[in-house]
Amino acid sequence: TLSHLDRGENQQHKKINMANKIKKGKKGAAKKEAKIQKNPLFERAPRNFRIGGDVQPQRDLTRFVRWPKYIRLQRQKRVLLQRLKVPPAINQFSSTLDRIQAQNLFKLLDKYKPETKLAKKQRLEKEAQNKADDKSDPSKKPHVLKFGINHVTELIEAKKAKLVVIASDVDPIELIVWLPALCRKKDVPYCIVKDKSRLGKLVHLKTATCVALTDIKKEDTHDLDIQVKNCRAAFNDSYNDRKWGGGIMGLKSQHKIAKREKLLEQERLKKAQLA
């Protein structure tokens, strides 16, 4: 009886397998028909990227490039400057006058560019000639920007400077790190701008650490008053010299610190519940 039952089960399995094969065959035939019916304009053309085959697609390999040493040093320095804590006296040079205010300030300063060597020579020769001829010359010494760290310091100490403009990127920073404190002490309005090459152009030099305005024409008094008001609000009366800078950690460190704080918070809550 057992062998008879086994035979019956085997026959049933065979019938099921045959039915499945027939179904698969029908599906395959249907697929072939569908392939034949496809539009040849949009026929699939797979690429072969093996040796001697199609050209490999362009990939962004920036992460795998071995950059020159000077570039690596630049990037490491930038990261270090973000990580290290910067004392307030140095950090204050990172906050500069905004773009629109800086444009208006440089328009004003541009009117008071110092004379070139040639212009100064011609003016002095003319004065000497008039003196020799006993002629009174009504022309006075022109109002110009004063520059040079020692000269500007003397003007601030004597309270003759009406506005002091300091460059933000002086290197070494020790040259001017004390200048904002001196301006505050003597109540002289000052501002920090980008950058030393821009100040240098005003005084016919490559770079300049700072410039100062002492005397101006009557028609520019209103413009100077506006600039002085803005500079006092943004620098003399602000607390930029008391803020620490830097201390910005990387993403991994930030996540670790956040995770640690979360665990500590959970522990505090547990202790509070037990107590």
C-alpha positions in Angstrom: 0.0 0.0 0.0 2.9 2.4 0.8 4.6 1.9 -2.5 1.2 2.5 -4.3 0.8 5.8 -2.4 4.4 6.8 -3.2 3.8 6.2 -6.9 0.6 8.4 -6.8 2.5 11.3 -5.2 5.4 11.0 -7.7 2.9 11.2 -10.6 1.3 14.3 -9.1 4.7 16.0 -8.7 5.5 15.2 -12.3 2.2 16.7 -13.5 2.9 19.9 -11.5 6.5 20.2 -12.8 5.2 19.8 -16.4 2.5 22.5 -15.8 5.2 24.9 -14.5 7.5 24.2 -17.5 4.6 24.9 -19.9 3.8 28.2 -18.1 7.5 29.2 -18.2 7.7 28.4 -21.9 4.7 30.5 -22.6 6.2 33.4 -20.7 9.5 33.1 -22.6 7.7 33.0 -25.9 5.7 36.1 -24.9 9.0 37.9 -23.9 10.5 37.0 -27.3 7.5 38.3 -29.1 7.7 41.5 -27.0 11.4 41.9 -27.9 10.6 41.5 -31.6 7.9 44.1 -31.3 10.3 46.7 -29.8 11.1 49.9 -31.7 14.6 49.5 -33.2 15.3 53.3 -32.5 15.3 52.7 -28.8 17.0 49.3 -28.8 19.2 48.6 -25.7 23.0 48.8 -26.5 24.9 47.7 -23.3 28.5 48.9 -23.1 31.5 46.6 -22.5 34.1 48.1 -20.2 36.6 45.2 -20.5 40.1 45.6 -22.0 39.8 46.8 -25.6 36.1 47.7 -25.1 34.3 51.0 -24.5 36.1 54.0 -23.0 35.7 54.2 -19.2 33.4 57.1 -17.9 35.1 60.1 -16.2 35.1 59.8 -12.4 35.8 62.5 -9.8 39.1 61.3 -8.3 39.7 64.5 -6.2 39.8 62.5 -2.9 42.5 60.2 -4.3 44.8 62.9 -5.7 48.2 63.4 -4.0 48.2 67.2 -3.7 51.4 69.2 -3.7 52.9 69.9 -0.3 52.1 73.6 -0.3 48.4 72.9 -0.9 48.4 70.3 1.9 50.1 72.8 4.3 47.5 75.5 3.3 44.6 73.1 4.1 46.2 71.9 7.4 46.8 75.5 8.5 43.1 76.4 7.7 41.9 73.4 9.7 44.2 74.3 12.6 43.1 77.9 12.7 39.5 76.6 13.0 40.3 74.1 15.8 42.6 76.3 18.0 41.0 78.8 20.4 41.9 82.4 19.4 42.3 85.0 22.1 40.0 88.1 21.9 42.9 90.5 21.1 43.6 88.6 17.9 40.0 87.5 17.1 38.8 91.1 16.8 40.6 91.3 13.4 38.2 88.7 12.0 35.3 91.1 12.2 35.7 93.8 9.5 33.6 96.6 8.1 30.8 95.3 5.8 31.1 95.7 2.1 28.8 98.7 1.5 30.3 100.7 4.4 33.8 99.8 3.2 33.0 101.0 -0.3 31.8 104.4 1.0 34.8 104.7 3.3 37.3 104.0 0.4 35.5 106.6 -1.8 36.2 109.2 0.9 39.8 108.1 1.5 40.4 108.0 -2.3 40.0 111.8 -2.4 42.9 112.2 0.1 45.6 110.2 -1.6 49.1 111.5 -0.9 51.0 113.3 -3.6 53.3 111.3 -5.9 57.0 112.0 -5.6 56.9 114.0 -8.9 53.9 116.1 -7.8 55.6 116.9 -4.4 58.8 117.8 -6.1 57.0 120.2 -8.5 55.1 121.8 -5.6 58.2 122.4 -3.5 60.1 123.8 -6.5 57.2 126.2 -7.1 57.2 127.3 -3.5 61.0 127.8 -3.5 60.7 129.9 -6.7 58.0 132.1 -5.2 60.0 132.6 -2.1 63.0 133.6 -4.1 60.9 136.1 -6.1 59.3 137.4 -2.8 55.9 136.4 -4.0 53.3 135.4 -1.5 51.8 132.0 -2.5 48.3 131.4 -1.2 48.5 127.6 -1.8 48.6 125.6 1.4 49.9 122.1 2.1 47.3 119.6 0.7 45.2 117.5 3.1 46.3 113.9 2.6 46.2 110.5 4.3 48.8 109.8 7.0 50.3 106.3 6.9 53.1 104.3 8.6 52.5 102.6 12.0 54.9 105.0 13.9 53.4 108.1 12.4 49.8 107.0 12.9 50.6 106.1 16.6 52.0 109.6 17.2 48.8 111.1 15.7 46.6 108.9 17.9 48.5 109.8 21.1 48.3 113.5 20.2 44.5 113.0 19.4 45.0 114.6 16.0 43.7 111.6 14.1 40.0 111.9 13.2 39.6 108.4 11.8 42.0 105.4 11.8 41.7 102.6 9.3 43.5 99.3 10.2 44.1 96.3 7.9 42.8 93.0 9.0 45.5 90.7 7.5 48.8 92.2 8.8 51.5 89.6 9.3 52.9 89.4 12.0 49.8 90.5 13.8 51.9 91.7 16.7 52.6 94.9 14.7 49.1 96.2 15.2 47.4 94.0 17.8 47.7 96.8 20.4 46.4 99.6 18.1 42.6 99.2 18.6 43.2 99.3 22.4 45.2 102.6 22.0 42.4 104.0 19.9 39.8 103.2 22.5 41.9 104.6 25.3 42.4 107.9 23.4 38.8 107.9 22.2 39.8 108.0 18.5 37.3 106.3 16.1 38.8 103.4 14.3 37.7 100.5 12.0 39.2 97.3 10.6 39.0 96.7 6.9 40.0 94.1 4.3 42.9 94.2 3.4 46.5 95.6 3.6 47.0 95.7 -0.2 43.8 97.8 -0.6 45.1 100.3 1.9 48.5 100.2 0.2 46.9 101.4 -3.1 45.7 104.5 -1.4 49.2 105.6 -0.4 51.1 104.4 -3.6 52.6 101.3 -1.8 52.2 97.6 -2.1 50.7 97.2 1.4 49.9 99.4 4.4 49.2 98.4 7.9 47.0 101.4 8.7 46.1 104.9 7.5 44.7 108.0 9.3 42.7 111.0 8.4 43.7 114.3 10.2 42.3 117.2 8.1 39.6 117.2 5.5 37.9 119.6 3.1 34.7 121.4 4.3 32.5 119.6 1.7 33.5 116.1 3.0 32.7 116.9 6.7 29.2 115.3 6.5 30.6 112.1 4.9 33.3 111.8 7.6 30.7 112.3 10.4 28.7 109.4 9.0 31.8 107.2 8.8 32.9 108.1 12.3 29.4 107.3 13.6 29.4 103.9 11.9 32.9 103.1 13.1 32.2 104.0 16.7 29.1 101.8 16.7 30.8 98.8 15.1 34.2 99.0 16.8 34.8 101.5 19.6 31.6 100.8 21.5 31.2 97.1 20.6 32.5 94.0 22.5 34.4 92.3 19.7 37.6 92.6 21.7 36.1 90.4 24.4 35.0 87.5 22.3 37.1 84.3 21.9 37.4 82.8 18.4 38.1 79.4 17.0 37.4 76.2 18.9 35.3 74.8 16.0 35.6 71.0 16.0 35.2 68.6 13.1 32.0 66.7 12.4 33.1 63.5 14.0 34.2 65.2 17.2 30.9 67.2 17.3 28.9 63.9 17.0 31.0 62.3 19.7 30.5 65.2 22.1 26.7 65.3 21.4 26.5 61.6 22.0 28.4 61.9 25.3 26.2 64.8 26.4 23.1 62.8 25.6 24.3 59.8 27.8 25.2 62.2 30.6 21.7 63.7 30.4 20.1 60.3 30.5 22.2 59.4 33.7 21.1 62.7 35.3 17.4 61.9 34.6 17.8 58.3 36.1 19.4 59.8 39.3 16.7 62.3 39.6 14.0 59.6 39.3 15.8 57.4 41.9 16.1 60.3 44.3 
